[in-house]
């Protein structure tokens, strides 16, 4: 009876280790941190354990294997007295069923139902075991790293499997798939995470769409252009559009006109601010910080040869996060026009990122920023109007072309997969 009692206790311990592993692994780090900041000592213990996840899992693994092996050995010894030569086979079968049912599946199922609560329940005990078994765990980790290193697999002691960035993105996608987050919120949070990956060249206003003023047209004409412009800040150039001599702010011009109705060219030049040039490879996060530190909302984008490519504003970056921001001066344009048959009419200048976000697609933007650039890259040629291409399951009809620029496309998405037939 003593042996049976010991086996029963060992199975309970095995189940405890299995439940602890599931609860501590699945527990939300964000929730534990929040509860810890609020003074919950058990949540603080969970947070401390999860900081060294490798040592935590190593301790649980050691404990779980020790009790399972000991339980199997005691069962084999007991069955040897009862069944003789068939003891090993019977003990193996019996322990396999008992361990799978009562020491693995059942405790893990219970733990996954409420991992945060389960993690806080087991954290004090597991924390003690982690400290007691840390020398053994450290020795096992050292042997594992040595063997893997000899096989050419380098394992860093402080390198996580997933970065915090990837963990957050994974949590956002998971909540979105499970219906716990609406698409606009998912897009907004995902856009914040993308600020380091996106460059200003991907969100800037291209130079052909910029409004600039030729300084040689005279002060009266310049003032007239500023008043008629829907934009607040306008670059001025002289001799060559590449030669930007300054930026005029409409408020400064109107304030000066109020005091001096007829401005001279010297007065206009005094109102200009020096142009701020930034490289097109600047990340959106870097540029957002630069806008804040310089207290400026407007920058001109140049490439590696100092050739003007376009301009970027603070509003452009904010729109990447929250979506389009329209005001009373913006001209209403729909660059993505869904059709009744499921196809889309899309302007060639539409960015792949905007198209993916709007339609929940996954077109690659590795080699091109706009959908026109995507078609040109995939086709390896500049197509003519009327040509049709098919890439990655999508059908692209070139509807309009102006010079070497694709102006309008019709996109037919792939047929949705019927999961019921799979």
C-alpha positions as CSV (number, residue, x, y, z in Angstrom):
1,X,0.0,0.0,0.0
2,X,2.9,2.3,0.7
3,X,4.3,1.9,-2.8
4,X,0.8,2.5,-4.3
5,X,0.5,5.7,-2.2
6,X,4.0,6.9,-3.4
7,X,3.0,6.2,-7.0
8,X,-0.2,8.2,-6.5
9,X,1.7,11.2,-5.0
10,X,4.3,11.1,-7.8
11,X,1.5,11.2,-10.4
12,X,0.0,14.2,-8.6
13,X,3.4,15.9,-8.7
14,X,3.8,15.1,-12.4
15,X,0.4,16.7,-13.0
16,X,1.4,19.7,-11.0
17,X,4.5,20.2,-13.0
18,X,2.6,19.8,-16.3
19,X,-0.1,22.3,-15.2
20,X,2.6,24.7,-14.0
21,X,4.4,24.6,-17.3
22,X,1.3,25.3,-19.3
23,X,0.1,28.1,-17.0
24,X,3.4,29.9,-16.7
25,X,4.1,29.6,-20.5
26,X,0.6,30.9,-21.5
27,X,0.3,33.6,-18.8
28,X,0.1,37.1,-20.3
29,X,3.3,39.0,-19.6
30,X,1.4,42.3,-20.0
31,X,-1.2,41.4,-17.5
32,X,1.3,40.1,-15.0
33,X,3.3,43.3,-15.3
34,X,0.1,45.4,-14.8
35,X,-0.8,43.4,-11.7
36,X,2.7,43.5,-10.4
37,X,2.8,47.3,-10.7
38,X,-0.5,47.3,-8.7
39,X,1.2,45.5,-5.9
40,X,0.2,41.9,-6.5
41,X,3.1,39.8,-5.2
42,X,2.1,36.6,-6.9
43,X,2.0,38.4,-10.3
44,X,5.5,39.8,-9.5
45,X,6.7,36.3,-8.8
46,X,5.3,35.1,-12.2
47,X,6.9,38.1,-14.0
48,X,10.3,37.2,-12.3
49,X,10.0,33.6,-13.4
50,X,9.2,34.5,-17.0
51,X,12.2,36.8,-17.3
52,X,14.4,33.7,-17.3
53,X,12.1,31.4,-19.3
54,X,14.9,28.9,-20.1
55,X,15.7,28.3,-16.5
56,X,12.0,28.1,-15.6
57,X,11.3,25.4,-18.2
58,X,14.5,23.6,-17.4
59,X,13.5,23.3,-13.7
60,X,10.0,22.1,-14.6
61,X,11.4,19.6,-17.1
62,X,13.9,18.2,-14.6
63,X,11.2,17.9,-11.9
64,X,8.6,16.4,-14.2
65,X,11.1,13.8,-15.6
66,X,12.3,12.8,-12.1
67,X,8.9,12.1,-10.7
68,X,7.8,10.3,-13.9
69,X,10.8,8.1,-13.9
70,X,10.5,7.4,-10.2
71,X,6.8,6.6,-10.6
72,X,7.6,4.2,-13.5
73,X,10.3,2.5,-11.5
74,X,8.1,1.9,-8.5
75,X,5.3,0.6,-10.6
76,X,7.6,-1.8,-12.4
77,X,8.9,-3.1,-9.0
78,X,5.4,-3.5,-7.7
79,X,4.2,-5.3,-10.8
80,X,7.2,-7.6,-10.8
81,X,6.0,-9.0,-7.5
82,X,2.5,-9.3,-8.8
83,X,2.9,-10.5,-12.4
84,X,6.4,-11.8,-12.7
85,X,7.9,-11.9,-16.2
86,X,5.1,-9.8,-17.7
87,X,5.6,-6.9,-15.3
88,X,7.6,-4.6,-17.5
89,X,5.0,-4.7,-20.4
90,X,2.1,-4.3,-18.0
91,X,3.9,-1.5,-16.0
92,X,4.7,0.3,-19.3
93,X,1.2,0.2,-20.6
94,X,-0.4,1.2,-17.3
95,X,2.0,4.1,-16.6
96,X,1.6,5.3,-20.2
97,X,-2.2,5.6,-19.8
98,X,-1.9,7.1,-16.3
99,X,0.7,9.7,-17.2
100,X,-1.0,10.8,-20.4
101,X,-4.5,11.1,-18.8
102,X,-3.8,12.3,-15.3
103,X,-0.3,13.8,-15.5
104,X,-0.4,15.5,-18.9
105,X,-3.7,16.0,-20.7
106,X,-6.0,16.7,-17.7
107,X,-3.8,19.1,-15.8
108,X,-2.8,21.0,-18.9
109,X,-6.4,21.3,-20.0
110,X,-7.3,22.8,-16.6
111,X,-4.3,25.2,-16.6
112,X,-5.1,26.5,-20.1
113,X,-8.6,27.5,-19.1
114,X,-7.3,30.3,-16.9
115,X,-3.5,30.5,-17.3
116,X,-3.1,33.8,-15.5
117,X,-4.8,32.6,-12.4
118,X,-3.0,29.2,-12.5
119,X,0.4,30.9,-13.0
120,X,-0.1,33.0,-9.9
121,X,-1.2,30.0,-7.9
122,X,1.9,27.9,-8.7
123,X,4.5,30.7,-8.9
124,X,5.6,30.7,-5.2
125,X,6.3,26.9,-5.2
126,X,7.9,26.8,-8.7
127,X,10.0,29.8,-7.7
128,X,11.5,27.9,-4.7
129,X,12.2,24.9,-7.0
130,X,13.9,27.1,-9.5
131,X,16.2,28.4,-6.9
132,X,16.9,25.0,-5.4
133,X,17.5,23.3,-8.8
134,X,19.3,26.2,-10.4
135,X,22.8,24.6,-10.2
136,X,21.5,21.4,-11.8
137,X,19.6,23.4,-14.4
138,X,22.6,25.5,-15.2
139,X,24.7,22.4,-15.7
140,X,22.2,20.9,-18.0
141,X,22.0,24.1,-20.1
142,X,25.8,24.2,-20.3
143,X,26.0,20.7,-21.6
144,X,23.2,21.3,-24.1
145,X,24.9,24.5,-25.4
146,X,28.2,22.7,-25.6
147,X,26.8,19.7,-27.6
148,X,24.8,22.0,-29.9
149,X,27.8,24.2,-30.4
150,X,29.9,21.2,-31.4
151,X,27.2,20.4,-34.0
152,X,27.4,24.0,-35.4
153,X,24.2,25.3,-33.7
154,X,24.9,28.4,-31.7
155,X,22.5,29.2,-28.9
156,X,22.9,32.5,-27.1
157,X,22.2,32.6,-23.4
158,X,20.3,35.9,-23.6
159,X,18.7,35.7,-27.0
160,X,14.9,35.3,-26.9
161,X,13.2,33.2,-29.5
162,X,10.8,36.1,-30.3
163,X,11.5,39.8,-30.0
164,X,9.0,42.0,-28.0
165,X,8.0,43.5,-31.4
166,X,7.0,40.0,-32.8
167,X,5.3,39.0,-29.5
168,X,3.1,42.1,-29.6
169,X,2.3,41.7,-33.3
170,X,1.4,38.0,-32.7
171,X,-0.9,39.0,-29.9
172,X,-2.6,41.6,-32.1
173,X,-3.1,39.1,-34.9
174,X,-4.4,36.5,-32.5
175,X,-7.0,38.8,-31.0
176,X,-8.1,39.9,-34.4
177,X,-8.6,36.4,-35.7
178,X,-10.5,35.5,-32.6
179,X,-12.8,38.4,-33.0
180,X,-11.6,40.3,-30.0
181,X,-10.4,43.3,-32.0
182,X,-12.0,45.1,-35.0
183,X,-9.9,45.6,-38.2
184,X,-9.3,49.4,-37.8
185,X,-7.8,48.9,-34.4
186,X,-5.7,46.1,-35.6
187,X,-4.4,48.2,-38.5
188,X,-3.7,51.1,-36.3
189,X,-1.7,49.0,-33.8
190,X,0.1,47.2,-36.6
191,X,1.0,50.5,-38.2
192,X,2.7,51.7,-35.0
193,X,4.9,48.6,-35.0
194,X,5.7,49.2,-38.7
195,X,7.2,52.7,-38.1
196,X,10.7,51.3,-37.8
197,X,10.3,49.2,-41.0
198,X,8.8,51.9,-43.3
199,X,11.0,54.5,-44.9
200,X,9.8,58.0,-45.8
201,X,10.1,57.2,-49.5
202,X,7.1,54.9,-49.0
203,X,4.8,57.6,-47.7
204,X,6.1,60.8,-49.2
205,X,4.3,62.9,-51.8
206,X,6.2,62.3,-55.0
207,X,7.9,65.3,-56.7
208,X,5.5,65.2,-59.7
209,X,2.6,65.7,-57.3
210,X,4.3,68.5,-55.3
211,X,3.1,72.1,-55.6
212,X,6.1,74.4,-56.0
213,X,6.4,78.0,-56.9
214,X,8.9,79.5,-59.3
215,X,10.5,82.5,-57.5
216,X,11.0,84.3,-60.8
217,X,7.3,85.0,-61.4
218,X,7.5,88.0,-59.1
219,X,6.2,88.8,-55.6
220,X,2.6,89.5,-56.6
221,X,2.2,86.2,-58.4
222,X,3.9,84.4,-55.6
223,X,1.4,85.8,-53.0
224,X,-1.5,84.9,-55.4
225,X,-0.2,81.3,-55.7
226,X,0.1,81.0,-51.9
227,X,-3.4,82.3,-51.3
228,X,-4.9,79.9,-53.9
229,X,-3.0,76.9,-52.7
230,X,-4.7,74.3,-50.5
231,X,-1.4,73.7,-48.7
232,X,0.1,75.7,-45.8
233,X,3.8,75.2,-46.7
234,X,5.0,75.6,-50.3
235,X,8.6,75.3,-51.6
236,X,10.1,78.0,-53.8
237,X,12.6,77.2,-56.5
238,X,14.9,79.3,-58.7
239,X,16.4,78.5,-62.1
240,X,15.8,74.8,-61.7
241,X,13.1,72.9,-59.8
242,X,15.9,71.0,-58.0
243,X,17.2,74.3,-56.6
244,X,14.8,74.8,-53.6
245,X,15.7,78.2,-52.1
246,X,13.2,78.2,-49.2
247,X,9.8,77.2,-47.8
248,X,6.9,79.8,-47.6
249,X,4.3,79.4,-44.8
250,X,0.9,80.8,-45.9
251,X,0.3,82.2,-42.4
252,X,3.5,84.3,-42.5
253,X,2.6,85.6,-46.0
254,X,-0.9,86.5,-45.1
255,X,0.2,88.2,-41.9
256,X,2.7,90.3,-43.8
257,X,0.2,91.2,-46.6
258,X,-2.1,92.5,-43.9
259,X,0.5,94.9,-42.7
260,X,2.1,95.6,-46.2
261,X,-0.4,94.9,-49.0
262,X,2.3,95.0,-51.7
263,X,5.3,92.8,-50.8
264,X,8.7,93.1,-52.4
265,X,10.8,90.1,-53.3
266,X,13.2,90.9,-50.5
267,X,10.3,90.8,-48.0
268,X,9.1,87.4,-49.4
269,X,12.7,86.0,-49.1
270,X,12.8,87.2,-45.5
271,X,9.6,85.2,-44.8
272,X,11.1,82.0,-46.2
273,X,12.5,79.3,-43.9
274,X,15.5,77.2,-45.0
275,X,14.6,73.9,-46.7
276,X,15.2,70.8,-44.6
277,X,16.5,67.9,-46.7
278,X,16.3,64.3,-45.4
279,X,17.5,61.0,-47.0
280,X,14.8,58.8,-48.5
281,X,16.0,55.9,-46.4
282,X,15.0,57.5,-43.1
283,X,12.6,55.4,-41.1
284,X,9.2,56.8,-40.1
285,X,10.0,56.5,-36.4
286,X,13.3,58.5,-36.9
287,X,11.5,61.1,-38.9
288,X,8.6,61.4,-36.4
289,X,11.2,62.0,-33.6
290,X,13.0,64.5,-35.8
291,X,9.8,66.4,-36.5
292,X,9.1,66.6,-32.8
293,X,12.7,67.6,-31.8
294,X,12.9,70.3,-34.6
295,X,9.3,71.4,-34.0
296,X,8.8,71.2,-37.8
297,X,6.1,69.5,-39.9
298,X,7.7,69.6,-43.3
299,X,10.8,68.1,-45.0
300,X,12.0,67.5,-48.5
301,X,13.2,64.0,-49.4
302,X,16.3,63.4,-51.5
303,X,18.0,60.3,-52.7
304,X,21.7,59.3,-52.3
305,X,22.6,61.6,-55.3
306,X,20.9,64.6,-53.6
307,X,18.2,64.5,-56.2
308,X,14.8,65.7,-55.0
309,X,12.3,62.8,-54.8
310,X,9.4,64.4,-52.9
311,X,8.3,65.8,-49.6
312,X,7.0,64.3,-46.3
313,X,4.9,66.0,-43.6
314,X,4.0,65.1,-40.1
315,X,0.5,64.5,-41.3
316,X,1.7,61.8,-43.8
317,X,3.3,59.9,-40.9
318,X,0.2,60.2,-38.7
319,X,-2.0,59.0,-41.6
320,X,0.1,55.9,-41.8
321,X,-1.0,55.1,-38.2
322,X,-4.6,56.3,-38.1
323,X,-5.6,56.3,-41.8
324,X,-6.5,59.2,-44.1
325,X,-7.1,62.5,-42.4
326,X,-9.3,64.8,-44.7
327,X,-10.0,68.4,-44.1
328,X,-12.2,71.0,-45.9
329,X,-9.4,71.8,-48.4
330,X,-8.7,68.2,-49.4
331,X,-9.9,67.1,-52.8
332,X,-12.0,63.9,-52.3
333,X,-10.5,61.1,-54.3
334,X,-11.1,57.4,-54.1
335,X,-7.9,55.7,-55.3
336,X,-9.4,52.3,-54.5
337,X,-12.9,51.7,-56.0
338,X,-14.5,48.3,-55.3
339,X,-16.8,47.0,-58.0
340,X,-20.0,45.1,-57.7
341,X,-18.4,42.0,-59.2
342,X,-15.7,41.9,-56.5
343,X,-13.0,43.5,-58.7
344,X,-11.2,46.8,-57.9
345,X,-10.4,49.8,-60.0
346,X,-7.1,51.1,-58.5
347,X,-4.9,54.1,-59.4
348,X,-1.4,53.1,-60.2
349,X,0.0,55.4,-57.6
350,X,-1.8,53.5,-54.8
351,X,0.7,52.0,-52.4
352,X,0.7,48.3,-51.9
353,X,0.7,48.9,-48.1
354,X,-2.6,50.9,-48.4
355,X,-4.1,48.2,-50.7
356,X,-3.1,45.4,-48.3
357,X,-4.5,47.3,-45.3
358,X,-7.8,48.3,-47.1
359,X,-8.5,44.9,-48.6
360,X,-6.7,42.6,-46.0
361,X,-4.5,41.2,-48.8
362,X,-0.8,40.2,-48.5
363,X,0.8,41.5,-51.7
364,X,4.6,41.8,-51.4
365,X,6.0,45.3,-51.2
366,X,9.6,44.2,-51.0
367,X,10.5,45.4,-54.6
368,X,8.0,48.1,-55.2
369,X,6.0,50.7,-53.2
370,X,3.1,51.3,-55.5
371,X,0.8,48.8,-57.3
372,X,2.0,50.1,-60.7
373,X,5.6,49.4,-59.6
374,X,4.6,46.0,-58.5
375,X,3.1,45.1,-61.9
376,X,6.1,46.5,-63.7
377,X,8.5,44.6,-61.5
378,X,6.7,41.3,-61.8
379,X,6.1,41.7,-65.6
380,X,9.7,42.8,-66.1
381,X,8.5,45.3,-68.6
382,X,6.4,48.5,-68.9
383,X,3.0,47.2,-70.0
384,X,0.6,48.9,-72.4
385,X,-3.0,49.6,-71.9
386,X,-5.1,46.5,-72.5
387,X,-2.5,44.0,-71.3
388,X,-3.4,41.5,-68.6
389,X,-1.1,39.8,-66.1
390,X,-1.6,37.3,-63.3
391,X,0.7,37.2,-60.3
392,X,0.2,35.4,-57.0
393,X,-3.3,34.5,-57.9
394,X,-4.3,38.1,-58.6
395,X,-5.3,39.3,-62.1
396,X,-4.1,42.8,-63.2
397,X,-5.7,44.5,-66.2
398,X,-3.9,47.7,-67.3
399,X,-6.7,50.1,-68.1
400,X,-4.8,53.3,-68.7
401,X,-1.2,54.3,-69.4
402,X,0.2,57.8,-69.7
403,X,3.7,57.9,-71.2
404,X,5.6,55.3,-69.2
405,X,3.3,55.5,-66.2
406,X,0.5,53.0,-65.4
407,X,-2.4,55.3,-64.4
408,X,-5.3,52.9,-63.8
409,X,-5.6,49.2,-63.1
410,X,-8.4,46.7,-62.6
411,X,-7.5,44.0,-60.0
412,X,-9.3,40.7,-59.7
413,X,-8.5,38.9,-56.4
414,X,-8.2,35.2,-56.2
415,X,-11.3,33.1,-55.5
416,X,-11.8,32.5,-51.8
417,X,-10.9,29.0,-50.6
418,X,-13.9,27.0,-49.4
419,X,-12.6,25.6,-46.1
420,X,-15.6,23.3,-45.8
421,X,-14.3,21.2,-48.7
422,X,-10.8,20.9,-47.3
